[in-house]
Amino acid sequence: MRVAVVVLFLVLAGCTVPVGSRPLPDPAVPVDRDQDAVLAALRLVDACAMVDGNVTALGPHRCQVRAGGNEFFIRMGVRFDEEDKSRPRVLGGAKAYVDPLDRARCSAHLPVSFKLSIRFDVVRGPCAAVLPVVETAARRLPTLPPAELPMADWDPCTLLAAALPTRLDHQLDLDRRGRHGMDGCVADAELPTPVPRIQLTLAYGPDPDSSDTVGGMPVAVEPIGSKCEVSWTNGPFGAAEQVVAVRAPDCDLAREIAAGVLSTPPRPPSITPQDPLLYGPDEPDVPRTGPCAYIKLDCRPHEDTPLPDDDIVAAAEDPDVACQLAREPVRERFPLVDPVITYDHCQFVTTSRAVTVGVSFHPPGQHELYRGKGTRADIAGLESWTVDRDTTRAIEVVLPEQRLVVSVTVEGDRAPLRQARGIVEDIVTTYLV
């Protein structure tokens, strides 16, 4: 007996309802916030005021924090697309995400749109260290007065768009994947041949060594690797300076762009800020809703499927049948989960992904991941193996012509892993023996 596993790649998009010749968005599909309104709201936030500890403003919307023996960095307006989002959780009453980058680093995000976030990074520390920082920031941010930091109401992309020479065919974007977030803007430019990226950044730092001038402004001109940077100060800020820097492939182009920046009003057009800025725990921050919202690519809701009167084991190769026979045992222990089919397998999930339960049947010898590799503890006289891996407990039951695999994955507290054996016992004793 063989099981063919078919992986379907689905394009999930907002359906439209045509009215005459103009389609209207499906009201059931969540719509992203206006990015300009989100950025207007972020410009009013002092990143350092959101948290406790020894703080240093690195720019209008960036902060270095030292607290509890750890070092953190906060960046606002960072790219955080839907493909980066999984396992949302609630921190400080707001929707958040935590991403262990490796054993020595961790980042956390407070989403502010479908594509932007406030990002928190801990340097050489575990994820547990950054959680209280994000908790504090999420609770404090809605109550903060508008920030009055210098250059906080400047828009680097407005400046760069006005300053770029018209001969350049360019596409502007916030420095969302770099270390500046909304304190920087990059331009991917095209000439007859491709031109490397052009960048404008705002920072609080040391006074540039201004030994040159552009448009009457004292500036520093410095070759950096294969590029050239022109920088100047907009005035003091405490012990630091308000530093504006333009980086381009060569010094002539950097000076030309810097001259355009110096002659451009730095502030974007006035717009009503997004309010509230953070997402509530159940507020959608991706263009989908329901249990499949945070599952990439292939996912659909489980369809109710009558259980056959005989040979239920063979029928359970169908993932909808597997979900059907596991639904009561799973929901008895985890009432808030919903069954879905992902990659032709049954899973029970919550929107928060606090608990995920997988149930699948496999032919003997196919994908034997656990047999002989964990702890043997038979169930109802059937050979059974249990394996723990990080936050997942998997149990494999060897049947005469099949193998049943049940896995429980948790986010945070490992106590729910104990429920895996009870789920397996109920499935086996009710349907399989």
N, C-alpha and C positions, 0 to 999 in steps of 0.2 A: 504494500500500500504506500503510495507516494503522494506528497502534497505539493502542488505547484504554488509557489508564492509569487504573486504578481504585484509589482510596485507601480502605482499610478502616480504620475506627477500632475497635480491639479493646479490650475491657475485660479487663485481666489481673488475675485474682483467684485466691485460693487455692481450689482445688476441695475439696469435702467429700465424705465417704463416710458416708451415713446408717446409724446403728445404732439401731434402734427409731425413736424420735422425736428423737434427739439426734445431730446431725451431728458428726463428728470431723474436725479439720483434716487435710489431706493431709500426710503426713510428708515428702513431697518438697518442699513449699513452705517456704522459710526463715521463721522466726518472729522477730519483733522482740524485743529485750531489754526487760526490765521497766524503765520509765522511772524509777521511784523508786529502784531499785537503781543505775541509771546515775548519777543525781544524787547518791546517797549516795557513790559512788566519786569523782565530781568534787569533792565538798566536801572530800575528803582531799588534793587536789592544790593546791600553791602554783604558780600560773601563772608567776610570776617565777623560780621555782627550776628551771623546765624549760629555760631558755635562758641564754646568756652575754651580756655587755654591761652597759651602764648601765641598770639596771631601776628602775622606780617602780611600786609597787602602787597601782592606781587604785580597787580594791575587793577584796573577798575572793577573787574569781575573775576579775580583770582585771589586765592588766599593760601598761605602756608600756616599750618597749625601744629603746635607741639603740645601734646597733652597725654597724660598717663604713660609717659615713657615712650610714646610713639610719635611719628611725624606723618602728617596728612597734607594732602593738597586738594583744594576745591577749585573746580573750573566750571563756569556757567556757559550755557549755550554750546554744549558738546554734542556731536552727532551720536544719536542713539536710535538707530532704525529698528523696524519691527523684526528683522532677522536676528537682531542682537537680544531680543526680549524673550525670556523664558522664566518660568517659576517666579511670577510676581509675589511679593509679600507685602505686609503692612508694617511700616516703621513710622512712629510718631503720628499715626492716624492717616498717613498718606501712602499711596502705592509706591513701591520701591523695588529695586532689583539689586542682587548681590552677585558678583562675578569673581570667583577665585581664579586669579590669573595664573598663579603657580603657588608653590608652598611658601614663598616669601613675599607675595604681593596679593592685594585684593582691591577691587574697585566696587563701588556701589553707586547707584543712580536713582535720582528722583526725577521721573519723566515730567516734562512740561508741555510736550506735544508728541505727535506720532514719531517725530524725527529728532527731537532735541531733549537734553536732560541737564540737570545739575549733577556733576560727577564728583565723587569723593574717592581719593586713592590713599591707601596706607602704604608707607614705604617700609619694607622689611618687617612686616607684621601680619598677623592672621586676620581673617575676615571678622572674627569676634571683636577685634579692636576698633573697627570702623563703624560697627552697628550703633553704639551709643552716640557717636558723632552725628550720624545721619538722623537718628531719633530726635536729638536736640534741634537740629536744623529744620526738620519737618514741622516740629511743633512751634518753633519760634518764628519762622519765616512769615506766616500770615499776619503776625502782629507787629512786624518791624516798620518803623517810619521810613519814608522814602530816603534813599541814600543821597548824600551830598558830596560824593567823592569826585575829585577832578577827573575830567574826561569820561565820566560814567555815562553821560548822555551822548557821547560821540558814537558814530557808527563807522567802523573801519571800511565796510564795503561801500558806503556812500562816498567816502573819501577816495577810495581806490577807483571806483567807477568813474568819478569825475576827473581823476588825474591820469588815467591810462591814455596813452596816445591813440588817436582814432585809427591808426594803421594796424593796431593789434586787434585781432578777432579773439575775444576772451570770454571766459565764463567765470563769474565770481561766486565764491562761497565762503562762509565762515571757516575759520581754521578749526573745524569741528573735530578733526582727527588728530590735530597737533596739540601742543601743550598750551596754546593760548585760548582756545574756545572762542567766545565772542569778542575777545580782546584782539583778535586777528582776522584778516581777510586774505584769501589767496586768489590768484587769477591764473588759470590755465590758458595760456595765450598761444595763438597760432600766427605765424608769419608764413612766407613761402616755405619755410622749414619750421618744425616745431621749436618753440622757445620754452626753456625751463620755467618752472613756476615763479611767479612774482608774488611778493608777500608784503603786507603792511601790518604792523603790530603796535599795540599800546602797552606800556609797562611802567611800573614804578621801580627805578633803579638808579645806578650811579650816573653822574653827569657825563655825557659823551665828551670825548676829547675833541672839542670843536675847533679844528685848525683850518677849516674851509668855510665857504659860504654858498648858499643857494637861495636866490631871490632875496638877498639881503639878510637871511637868517644864518647865524653861525651853525655849522653842521660838522659832524665827523664823517669822513668817507673812508671805509675800511674794506679791503678785499677779504672775503671769508670763503675759503675753499675755492670753488669754481664760480662763486657769485660775488656781488659787491653790495655792501650795506651803507646807506646814508641815514644818519640818525641825528636827532636834535632834542632839546628839552623845551617843553611847553611851560616850564616854571617849576618851582620847588613844591614838594609834598612831604612835609615833615623833614626827616633827614635824607629823603630820597628826592629824585627828580622825576617829572612826568616825561617819559621818554617815548618819542614817536620814531619808528624805524621803517625804512623801505628797503627791501632786499630784491635784487634783480640780477639777471645773468651777467651784466657788465655795469661798470660805474657810470658810463654816459647815460644808459637807460635809467639807472637808479636815480641819478641827479634830475633827469627830465621828469620822472614820476614824482619825486620829492617836491619839485617846484610846483607841480599841479596840486599836490596835497596842501601845500602851504597857502595856496590861493583859493581853496575850497572851503565853504562853510562846513564845519564838522558834524553838525547835528542833522539827523534824519527828519523827514516831515512828521509833524505831530500826529499821533494816533492813540486811540483809547487802549490802555493796557489790558491784557488778558487778566480776568479775575473770576474765580480763583486761579492761581498759577499752578499749584500742585493738583494731582489727580486724587480723587477719593478712592478707597479700596475697591469699589465695584464699578468705577467709571472706566469705560473702555479707552485704552490708549493705543489700540491697533485697529485697523479697518475691518474687524470681525468681532462677532459676539459669540457667547456660548462656550461650551467645553472645548471646542476646537480652536479657540481664539489664539492660544499661544503654542500650538503644535504646528511645526513647519511642514509644508508640502502636503502629504497625503493624510487627510483626516476627514471623517464623516461621522455623524451620529449613528449609534447602533439602531438597527431596525428590529422591532419585536418579531421574533421568529418562533413559531410553535415547535416544541420539542417532539421528536419522533417517539413512537411507541416502542420501537426496538432499535438496536444498534446505535445507541446514542453516542457511543465513543467515536464511531466513524463519522457520524453527522457533525460532531464537534470540530472537525477540520474546518467547517465554515465558521469564521470568527463571530458572526452574529449568533450562531448556536452556542458557541463558547461563552459569549457575554450573557446569553439568556440563562444558561444553567448556573452561572456564577453570580448572577445579579443579587439574589437574596442573600447568599452567604457573605458577599462583599458589603452590601448596604446595611446588613445587620450590624456590622462593625464600623463602617464608615458611611453614615447616612447621607452625606452631602456630595458624594461622588456621582458622576454621570458616565455611562458607558459610551465609548466611541470606538471606531475601527481605524487603526493607523497601520499602514503598510501591511494590510491583510491580517492584523492581529487585534485582539480585543484588549482594550485598556479601560480602566475606570479612573477618571480624573476629576480634580476640582479646578476651578478657575485659578486659584492661588497656587496650584501644584504642591500644596502642602503634603498630599498623599497621592501616589499613583500606584494602581494595582494592575498588573498585567496577567492575563490568563490565555494560555495557548496550548494546543495539542500538536504533537510532532510524531512522525513515524519513527520506529526504533532505529538508532544509528544515525539519525539526521540531527545535526547541531546539538550533540550531547555536551552541553556546557558544564553540567554539574555532577553527573553520575561519576562516582568514585573520587570526587575532588573536595567533598565537604564532609559533613557529619552525617552518618547514616542513622536514621531513626524511623523505622517502618511505620506506615499508617494503614490500618485495617488489613494487616498482613501483606501489604504491597511494599516492595523495595522503594525507599524514599531517601533522598539526600537533601541536606540543607547547607547552603553556602551564604555567608555574609561578606559583602563587599562594600565598604564605606557606609553609605546610607541606604543600601538595598539588601533585602533578604530574599533569596530565591529558593524555592522547594521544587524538586523534580520527583515525580512519582512514575515508576516504571510499570506500565500496563502490558497485558499480553501482546497487543498489536499497536500500541500507541505509547506516548509519554506525555504526561500532563506537567506543565511548568507554570507555577504561580510565583509572581514576584511582587514585593511591596517595596516601594521607594518613598522615602520621607524627606522633608526639608526641615532640618533642625532636630527636634526631639526624636530620638530613636525608639522611644517606647512603643509606638504603633507597629514596629516590625514584629512584635510578638503575636500580632493578629494573623500573620501569614499561615501558621500551622492550622489555626481554627478554620480559616477559609478552605484550605485544602481538605481537611477532615470532613467538612460539610459536603463539599463537592463529591468526594470519593464515596462517602457512606450513603449519600442520597441518590446518586446516579450511576456509580461505576462498579459497585460490588453487590 
